[in-house]
Amino acid sequence: MLNIIQLLPDSIANQIAAGEVVQRPASVVKELLENSVDAQAKTIQVIIREAGKTLIQIIDDGNGMSETDARMSFERHATSKIRSSDDLFRIRTMGFRGEALASIAAVAQVELRTRRSDASRTNDELGTLIRIEGSEIKTQESVSCLPGTNILVKNLFFNVPARRNFLKTNSVEMRHILDEFQRIALAHPEVAFSLYHNDSEVYNLQAGKLSRRIVDLFGKQYREQLAYCEEETPYVNVRGYIGKPEFARKTRGEQFFFVNSRFVKHNYLHHAVVGAYEGMIQEGSHPFYVLFIDIDPSHIDINIHPTKTEIKFDDERSVYAIVMAAVRKAVGVYNLTPSLDFDSNVNFLPVTPAPRRTSDVSVESPTSEGQSRSVLRPMSNPAWSTDASEKKTSGGLDFPRKSAANWQALFEGVNPPETGATDPADLFGKPAAAEHQGQPELVTVESRVNKIKSPLVALEEIGSVFQVHNRYLLLAISEGLLLIDQRKAYERVLYDQYQTALTKRNGVSQQLLFPKTVTVMPVDYNLALELRDDLTNLGFLFDEIGQNAFLIRGVPALSVGENEEELFANLLAQLREDTGRLRLERAEILARSLARRSASRHQKPLAEAEQRGLVEQLMASSNPSYTPSGEPITTVLTLDKLAGLFRS
């Protein structure tokens, strides 16, 4: 029998190794930027074309390399950073494995020009040019070039078409590049960085202080929101900037930890920072922070992940306590008292329920055994709203007056007596289900919770509706009582309306009397340009005015009354996060994000006609039981459960 185990050719072995290091164009940008930083560059220029798919060019004024070092740098496991295993636990440089350049050269066409500078105690008159394709050296010669290094990576994955086919759209890949660029630029404010994409300047960052780097990267609005944070101990030092509590957001992405100037992801330490804000931000919110942790390299292990973004401490609890103490002290020193308006949630994620009060009615609470027990608490001041006064919805639609409902009818039978009032005006226009009747194929989404389902209650069976604490709606059904979360019901109805607008391209826009200017992050600026057609279909009207800014001329009619700048900027931030986190169609992500945002302001008193109108819209929606993200909207208190409340 023939032997079947053989050594792989170097070209194939390098491609396999490249799979761990080079996952996408952003991986190349990260590795090359780290090399430039390690070379003590003071100015680094990044040039990108087609989101890095056709060109990634990094130019620096660092130490440069000799001819021999330039050739050796493309060999696997060739590095200037370590000499023994002990060096692995004393690492202060960004790179150390000697895999990056070899991996990049295995899956791209690479051109390197380098020349040593005075910083390396020499001043070579000529530099070195090396061209490599798929790990094969095509050219090596002496050339005239500036001191430092200029490296071009062309046609990434040209010899691995399967990998190239798995790359995302240019906007998605560019967002990943911007993420890596921001992290390294934040870690090294003493270095000047510039970034160009398709000949357009994205960033031009001058060397300076960390506070200036933060403002240059994220916008002038951060200038008044930063507080300096510092704590020194014999074990670890913590320094950096935190954001004021009112600056906290529901979306993550603006939280940065750097350990010895290396960006890391660490949920445990993130929990420490959030814990320091306890009582000052809403649950589920994330404060802005850029924190540097300086520690003896012997106390950490960074060689646990190919991307080196994960880290282990030999005493995580101490680091946790010190980080929390540093942030708490900064909050106290700068007197960062909370100024969040909890009645006007400006974020996207669902509003956190208020703490339970003794005036609330608790029907069920789970036990540790997974069963439920019935609890009845007296209501000292019932807020069962049957206000029949004429009110308007956020969209400005009038509802006719309706006689006061008899709340006792809920308990007298399944079908409460008719009030005799006329039907209320449509809350959002034509019900979503009616618009889709006979053509459900127009709703093109992926998630299970957004498939069209039968209504919980037939429209003709809807009787009197009651509002509880401006948060819930209550009505009688054949099985007992139906409880509806008011805000989540709005979210479902709005989602269906936005989906219809995207599908039929007939979104209604409310033009602003005075257009508003909004400045966003570069990644969100590019995202808005990519989604311009979809945003227009929803009702947004805007023009780009340069410097990552837009002029907002109109907003969706269903969102009238909101802060237009926050609506637009926060929607883009939510889209950025959801696009990377959810495997859904772009239209669904856009519709669900805007619906969640617009629904957050609908925890308010509703006239009787508005209550009934919302229930009718919900029951006519594609799925009245769940929000687009799968959260329950309704719950049923069966007759058996109600009877159990009164058993001794």
C-alpha positions in Angstrom: 0.0 0.0 0.0 1.3 3.4 -1.0 2.1 6.0 1.6 -0.5 8.8 1.5 0.8 11.4 3.9 2.9 14.0 2.1 4.4 17.5 2.9 2.4 20.3 1.4 4.1 22.6 -1.1 5.1 25.9 0.4 2.6 27.8 -1.7 -0.3 25.8 -0.4 1.0 25.9 3.2 1.3 29.6 3.0 -2.3 30.0 1.7 -3.6 27.9 4.6 -1.6 30.0 7.0 -2.9 33.2 5.4 -6.4 32.1 6.1 -5.8 32.7 9.8 -4.0 36.1 9.4 -5.7 37.6 6.3 -9.4 37.2 6.5 -10.4 40.3 4.6 -8.8 43.6 3.3 -9.0 45.1 6.8 -6.7 42.4 8.1 -4.0 43.5 5.6 -4.5 47.1 6.7 -4.1 46.2 10.3 -1.0 44.2 9.9 0.8 46.7 7.7 -0.2 49.6 10.0 1.2 47.8 12.9 4.5 47.2 11.0 4.7 50.9 10.3 4.1 51.8 14.0 6.8 49.2 15.1 9.2 50.9 12.6 8.8 54.1 14.6 7.1 56.0 11.8 6.0 59.5 12.5 3.8 59.9 9.4 1.7 57.1 7.9 -0.4 57.3 4.8 -3.0 54.7 3.8 -4.4 54.6 0.2 -7.3 52.3 -0.6 -9.1 51.4 -3.8 -12.3 49.4 -4.1 -12.4 48.8 -0.3 -8.9 47.2 -0.5 -9.9 44.6 -3.0 -7.7 46.0 -5.8 -5.2 48.1 -3.8 -3.9 48.7 -0.3 -1.0 51.0 -0.1 0.8 52.0 3.1 3.6 54.6 3.0 5.6 55.5 6.2 8.7 57.4 7.2 9.9 54.7 9.6 13.3 53.0 9.9 13.0 51.1 6.7 14.9 47.9 5.9 18.1 46.7 4.3 18.1 44.6 1.2 18.6 41.4 3.2 15.9 42.3 5.8 13.5 43.2 3.0 13.9 39.8 1.5 13.8 38.0 4.8 10.6 39.8 5.9 8.6 37.7 3.5 9.8 34.4 4.9 7.5 32.6 7.3 8.3 33.0 11.0 11.0 35.6 10.2 10.9 38.4 12.7 13.0 41.0 14.4 10.9 41.1 17.5 11.7 37.9 19.4 14.7 35.7 19.9 13.6 33.2 22.6 10.5 31.9 24.2 11.0 34.2 27.1 10.5 37.2 24.7 6.9 36.1 24.2 6.2 37.3 27.7 8.0 40.7 27.3 6.4 41.8 24.1 5.8 45.5 23.6 5.7 45.7 19.8 2.5 45.2 17.7 3.9 42.4 15.6 6.1 39.5 16.7 5.1 36.2 15.0 6.7 36.8 11.6 3.6 35.6 9.7 1.9 38.7 8.4 4.0 39.6 5.3 4.4 36.0 4.3 0.6 35.4 4.6 -0.2 38.5 2.6 2.3 37.7 -0.1 0.7 34.2 -0.4 -2.7 35.6 -1.5 -1.9 38.9 -3.3 0.5 40.7 -5.6 2.9 42.6 -3.4 5.3 45.4 -4.2 7.7 46.6 -1.5 10.0 49.7 -1.7 12.1 50.3 1.4 15.2 52.3 2.4 16.9 52.6 5.8 16.8 56.0 7.4 19.2 57.8 9.7 17.2 56.4 12.7 18.9 53.0 12.0 22.4 54.6 12.1 22.8 54.4 8.4 21.8 56.4 5.3 21.7 54.1 2.3 21.7 56.0 -1.0 19.5 53.4 -2.6 16.6 51.4 -1.4 15.2 47.9 -2.3 12.4 46.9 -4.6 10.8 43.5 -4.3 7.8 42.2 -6.3 6.0 39.0 -5.1 3.0 37.1 -6.5 1.5 34.2 -4.6 4.7 33.7 -2.5 6.9 33.7 -5.6 9.5 36.5 -5.9 9.3 38.0 -9.3 11.7 41.0 -8.9 14.4 42.1 -6.5 16.5 45.2 -7.4 18.0 48.4 -6.0 16.0 51.6 -6.7 15.9 55.2 -5.7 13.3 55.9 -3.0 12.6 57.9 0.1 13.6 56.6 3.5 11.0 54.4 5.1 8.7 51.8 3.5 6.2 51.9 0.7 4.2 48.7 0.3 1.4 48.0 -2.2 -0.9 45.0 -1.9 -2.8 44.5 -5.2 -5.7 42.2 -6.1 -6.1 40.5 -2.8 -7.0 36.8 -3.1 -6.3 36.8 -6.9 -5.1 33.2 -6.7 -7.9 32.1 -4.3 -11.1 33.0 -6.1 -13.3 31.2 -3.6 -12.0 33.5 -0.8 -12.5 36.5 -3.0 -16.1 35.6 -3.7 -16.8 35.5 0.0 -15.8 39.2 0.5 -18.7 41.5 1.3 -19.8 44.6 -0.6 -17.3 47.5 -0.8 -19.2 49.5 1.9 -19.0 46.6 4.4 -15.4 45.9 3.7 -14.6 49.6 4.0 -16.3 49.8 7.3 -14.0 47.1 8.6 -11.0 49.0 7.3 -12.2 52.2 9.0 -12.6 50.2 12.3 -9.0 49.0 12.1 -7.7 52.4 11.1 -9.5 54.1 14.0 -8.2 51.7 16.5 -4.5 52.1 15.5 -4.9 55.9 15.1 -6.4 56.1 18.7 -3.6 53.9 20.1 -0.9 56.3 18.6 -2.0 59.9 18.7 1.7 60.9 18.5 1.7 59.6 14.9 0.1 61.5 12.0 -2.2 59.4 9.9 -4.1 60.0 6.6 -6.5 57.7 4.8 -7.7 58.0 1.2 -10.3 55.8 -0.5 -10.8 56.0 -4.3 -8.8 59.3 -4.3 -11.1 60.9 -1.7 -9.7 62.0 1.6 -11.4 60.2 4.5 -9.1 61.2 7.4 -6.2 63.6 7.8 -5.1 63.3 11.4 -2.3 65.5 12.8 0.0 64.2 15.5 -1.1 65.6 18.9 -2.9 64.8 22.1 -5.3 61.9 22.6 -8.2 64.3 23.2 -7.6 65.9 19.8 -7.3 62.6 18.1 -10.7 61.5 19.5 -12.4 64.7 18.3 -10.7 64.5 14.9 -11.9 60.9 14.5 -15.4 61.1 15.8 -16.5 64.7 15.5 -16.6 68.0 17.2 -19.6 67.0 19.3 -17.3 64.9 21.4 -15.3 67.9 22.6 -17.7 68.8 25.4 -18.5 65.2 26.3 -15.0 63.9 27.4 -13.6 63.6 30.9 -10.1 62.6 31.7 -9.6 59.3 33.6 -6.4 58.2 35.4 -5.4 55.7 38.1 -1.9 54.6 38.9 -1.1 51.5 41.0 2.0 49.3 41.3 0.3 46.6 39.3 -1.4 48.5 36.5 -2.0 52.1 35.3 -5.2 53.2 33.7 -5.6 56.4 31.7 -7.7 57.8 28.9 -11.1 59.5 28.4 -14.7 58.6 29.2 -17.9 60.1 28.0 -20.5 61.8 30.1 -23.5 59.6 31.1 -25.9 61.4 28.9 -23.6 60.6 26.0 -24.2 56.8 26.5 -25.8 55.0 23.6 -27.7 51.8 23.0 -25.3 50.8 20.2 -21.8 49.5 20.9 -18.8 50.4 18.8 -17.4 53.4 20.5 -15.7 51.6 23.4 -11.9 51.1 23.1 -9.5 49.3 25.4 -5.8 49.4 24.7 -3.4 47.2 26.7 0.2 48.4 26.2 -1.1 50.4 23.2 -2.7 47.3 21.6 -6.4 47.3 20.9 -8.2 44.4 22.7 -11.7 43.2 23.2 -12.5 42.4 26.8 -16.2 41.9 27.9 -15.1 41.5 31.5 -13.5 44.9 31.6 -16.3 46.5 29.6 -18.6 45.3 32.4 -16.4 47.1 34.9 -16.8 50.4 33.0 -20.5 50.0 32.7 -20.7 49.1 36.4 -19.0 52.4 37.3 -21.9 54.2 35.6 -24.5 52.3 37.6 -27.5 54.5 38.3 -26.5 57.1 35.8 -27.3 55.4 32.4 -30.1 53.2 31.3 -29.7 49.5 31.4 -28.4 48.2 28.1 -26.7 51.5 27.3 -22.9 51.7 26.6 -20.8 54.7 27.6 -18.1 56.1 25.3 -14.6 55.4 26.5 -11.0 55.2 25.2 -8.9 53.6 28.0 -5.3 52.7 28.0 -4.1 50.0 30.4 -0.3 49.9 31.0 1.0 46.8 32.6 4.2 44.7 32.7 4.1 42.4 29.7 4.9 39.5 32.0 1.5 39.8 33.5 -0.4 39.2 30.3 -0.6 36.8 27.4 -1.5 38.1 24.0 -0.6 35.1 22.0 -4.0 33.4 22.3 -5.7 34.5 19.1 -4.6 35.0 15.4 -5.7 38.6 15.4 -4.2 39.4 18.8 -7.4 41.2 19.9 -7.9 38.9 22.9 -5.8 39.0 26.0 -5.4 37.2 29.3 -4.3 38.8 32.6 -2.7 36.8 35.4 -5.0 38.7 37.9 -8.1 39.8 36.1 -10.0 40.7 39.3 -7.4 43.3 40.2 -7.5 44.9 36.8 -11.3 44.9 36.9 -11.4 46.7 40.3 -8.8 49.2 39.2 -10.6 50.0 36.0 -13.9 50.5 37.8 -12.3 52.7 40.4 -10.6 54.9 37.8 -13.9 55.4 36.0 -15.8 56.1 39.2 -13.3 58.6 40.3 -13.5 60.4 36.9 -17.3 60.5 37.2 -17.0 62.0 40.7 -14.2 64.5 40.0 -15.9 65.9 37.0 -19.3 65.9 38.7 -20.8 64.0 35.7 -24.4 64.0 37.0 -26.9 62.2 34.8 -29.0 64.3 32.5 -30.7 61.6 30.5 -34.3 62.2 29.8 -35.9 58.8 30.4 -39.2 60.0 29.0 -37.7 60.8 25.7 -35.6 57.9 24.7 -33.3 58.9 21.8 -31.8 55.5 21.3 -32.9 52.5 19.2 -33.1 49.5 21.5 -36.3 48.9 23.5 -37.0 51.1 26.5 -36.1 49.3 29.7 -39.2 48.7 31.9 -39.4 50.9 35.0 -38.8 49.2 38.4 -41.8 47.4 39.8 -43.9 49.5 42.1 -46.4 48.5 44.8 -49.1 50.1 42.8 -48.6 47.7 39.9 -50.5 44.5 39.4 -48.2 41.4 39.2 -50.1 38.5 37.7 -47.3 36.0 37.4 -43.7 35.7 38.4 -41.4 32.7 37.6 -40.0 30.6 40.4 -36.7 28.9 40.5 -38.3 25.6 39.5 -39.5 27.2 36.2 -43.1 27.2 37.4 -45.2 30.3 38.1 -46.9 31.6 41.1 -49.8 34.0 41.3 -49.3 37.3 43.1 -52.0 40.0 43.5 -50.9 43.4 44.6 -53.4 46.2 45.4 -53.5 49.2 43.2 -53.5 52.4 45.2 -54.0 54.6 42.2 -55.2 52.7 39.1 -54.2 54.4 35.9 -56.8 52.8 33.7 -57.1 55.4 31.0 -60.5 55.9 29.3 -59.9 59.4 28.3 -62.4 60.3 25.6 -60.9 63.7 24.8 -59.9 64.4 21.3 -56.1 63.9 20.7 -53.7 63.6 17.9 -51.1 61.0 17.1 -47.5 61.9 16.3 -48.5 62.0 12.7 -51.0 64.7 13.3 -54.1 62.6 12.5 -57.4 63.5 14.3 -59.5 60.9 16.0 -63.3 61.4 16.6 -64.6 61.5 20.1 -65.9 58.3 21.6 -68.1 57.7 24.6 -66.4 56.4 27.8 -66.1 52.7 27.9 -67.5 50.6 30.8 -64.4 48.8 32.1 -66.6 46.3 34.0 -67.6 44.9 30.6 -64.3 43.2 30.4 -65.4 40.7 33.1 -69.0 40.3 32.1 -68.5 38.3 29.0 -66.3 37.5 26.0 -67.8 40.2 23.8 -68.2 43.6 25.5 -71.2 45.6 24.5 -70.8 47.9 21.5 -70.5 51.6 22.3 -72.1 52.6 19.1 -69.3 55.0 18.1 -68.1 55.3 14.6 -64.9 53.6 13.5 -61.8 55.6 14.4 -59.6 57.2 11.8 -56.8 55.1 10.5 -53.8 55.6 12.8 -51.1 55.0 10.1 -53.2 54.9 6.9 -54.2 51.7 5.3 -53.5 48.6 7.5 -50.4 46.7 6.5 -52.3 43.4 6.1 -54.9 45.1 3.9 -52.2 46.5 1.6 -50.6 43.1 1.3 -53.8 41.2 0.8 -53.5 39.0 -2.2 -49.8 39.8 -2.7 -47.8 38.7 0.4 -44.8 38.2 -1.8 -44.1 41.9 -1.5 -42.9 41.5 2.0 -39.4 40.1 1.4 -37.6 39.4 4.7 -35.6 36.6 6.2 -36.5 36.4 9.9 -39.1 34.0 11.1 -40.9 36.5 13.3 -41.8 38.6 10.3 -43.7 36.0 8.3 -47.4 36.8 7.9 -49.4 35.1 10.6 -53.1 35.0 11.5 -54.3 37.8 13.8 -54.8 37.0 17.5 -58.2 38.7 17.4 -60.5 39.3 14.5 -61.0 43.0 13.9 -64.8 42.7 14.3 -64.3 41.1 17.7 -62.3 43.9 19.2 -64.3 45.5 22.0 -63.4 48.1 24.6 -59.7 48.8 25.1 -58.1 50.1 28.3 -54.7 51.7 28.8 -52.7 50.9 31.9 -49.9 53.3 33.1 -49.4 54.6 29.6 -47.5 51.4 28.8 -50.0 48.6 28.2 -53.3 48.0 26.5 -55.9 45.6 27.9 -58.9 44.0 26.1 -61.1 41.0 26.5 -60.8 38.0 24.1 -62.4 34.6 24.1 -59.6 33.0 26.2 -59.6 35.7 28.8 -57.7 39.0 28.8 -55.1 40.1 26.2 -52.3 42.4 27.4 -50.4 44.4 24.8 -47.1 46.2 25.2 -47.9 49.6 23.7 -44.5 50.6 22.5 -43.8 47.2 21.0 -47.1 47.3 19.2 -46.2 50.6 17.6 -42.8 49.0 16.6 -44.6 46.1 14.8 -47.0 48.4 13.0 -44.3 50.9 12.0 -42.1 48.1 10.8 -44.8 46.8 8.4 -45.4 50.3 7.1 -41.7 50.9 6.5 -41.4 47.6 4.7 -44.3 48.5 2.4 -42.6 51.9 1.7 -39.3 50.2 0.8 -41.0 47.6 -1.3 -43.4 49.9 -3.2 -41.0 52.9 -3.0 -43.8 55.2 -1.9 -42.6 56.4 1.4 -44.1 59.8 2.5 -41.7 62.6 3.4 -42.4 65.6 5.6 -40.2 68.4 4.4 -38.5 70.5 7.0 -39.2 74.3 7.1 -35.6 74.8 8.2 -33.2 72.1 6.9 -30.9 70.6 9.5 -27.1 69.8 9.2 -25.9 66.6 10.8 -22.3 65.4 10.9 -21.6 61.7 11.2 -18.6 59.4 11.4 -16.9 58.6 8.0 -18.1 55.0 8.1 -21.7 56.2 8.6 -21.3 58.8 5.9 -20.4 56.1 3.4 -23.2 53.9 4.7 -25.7 56.7 4.1 -24.5 57.2 0.5 -24.8 53.4 -0.1 -28.3 53.3 1.3 -29.5 56.6 -0.3 -32.2 54.9 -2.4 -33.6 53.0 0.5 -33.5 56.0 2.8 -35.3 58.1 0.2 -37.9 55.4 -0.2 -38.6 55.7 3.5 -39.0 59.4 3.3 -35.6 60.9 4.1 -34.5 63.7 1.9 -30.8 64.8 2.3 -27.9 66.2 0.4 -24.2 65.6 1.1 -22.3 68.8 1.8 -18.8 67.4 2.5 -16.7 66.8 5.6 -18.9 63.8 6.5 -22.0 66.1 6.8 -25.5 66.0 5.3 -28.2 68.6 5.0 -31.5 67.0 6.1 -34.4 68.4 4.1 -37.1 65.9 5.0 -37.9 62.9 7.3 -40.5 60.1 7.1 -43.9 61.4 7.9 -44.3 58.8 10.6 -41.3 60.3 12.4 -42.4 63.9 12.5 -41.7 65.5 15.9 -38.4 63.7 16.5 -35.0 65.4 16.7 -34.1 65.1 13.0 -30.3 65.1 13.6 -30.5 62.4 16.2 -32.9 60.4 14.2 -30.7 60.3 11.2 -27.4 59.8 13.0 -28.6 57.2 15.4 -30.3 55.3 12.6 -27.0 55.1 10.7 -25.2 53.9 13.9 -27.8 51.2 14.5 -27.6 50.1 10.8 -23.9 49.9 11.1 -24.1 47.6 14.1 -27.0 45.5 12.8 -25.4 45.0 9.4 -22.4 43.3 10.9 -24.4 41.4 13.6 -27.5 40.2 11.7 -27.7 38.0 8.6 -30.8 39.7 7.2 -31.7 41.5 4.1 -30.7 45.1 4.0 -34.3 46.3 3.7 -35.4 44.5 6.8 -32.5 45.8 8.9 -33.4 49.4 7.8 -37.1 48.9 8.5 -36.6 47.3 11.9 -34.0 49.9 13.0 -36.2 52.9 12.1 -39.3 51.3 13.5 -37.5 50.7 16.8 -36.3 54.2 16.9 -39.7 55.8 16.1 -41.6 53.6 18.5 -39.5 54.6 21.5 -41.6 57.8 22.0 -45.0 56.1 22.0 -45.3 55.4 25.8 -47.8 58.2 26.4 -51.5 58.6 27.1 -53.8 57.6 24.2 -57.3 58.6 23.6 -59.8 55.8 23.4 -60.0 56.0 19.6 -56.2 55.9 19.5 -56.1 52.8 21.7 -58.6 50.9 19.5 -56.9 52.1 16.3 -53.5 50.8 17.5 -55.0 47.4 18.4 -56.7 47.2 15.0 -53.4 48.0 13.3 -51.6 45.5 15.3 -54.1 42.7 14.6 -53.9 43.5 10.9 -50.0 43.4 10.9 -47.9 40.6 9.6 -47.2 39.2 13.1 -49.1 40.7 16.0 -47.4 38.5 18.6 -43.8 39.5 18.2 -41.7 42.6 17.3 -39.4 42.4 14.2 -36.5 41.3 16.5 -38.5 38.6 18.1 -39.6 40.2 21.4 -43.1 39.3 22.6 -45.8 42.0 22.1 -48.7 40.3 23.7 -49.6 37.9 26.5 -52.8 36.2 27.4 -54.3 35.9 30.9 -56.5 33.0 30.5 -59.8 32.6 32.4 -58.2 29.8 34.5 -55.3 32.1 35.5 -57.7 34.9 36.4 -59.8 32.5 38.5 -56.7 31.3 40.2 -56.0 34.8 41.4 -59.1 34.7 43.6 -58.6 31.2 45.0 -57.7 31.0 48.7 
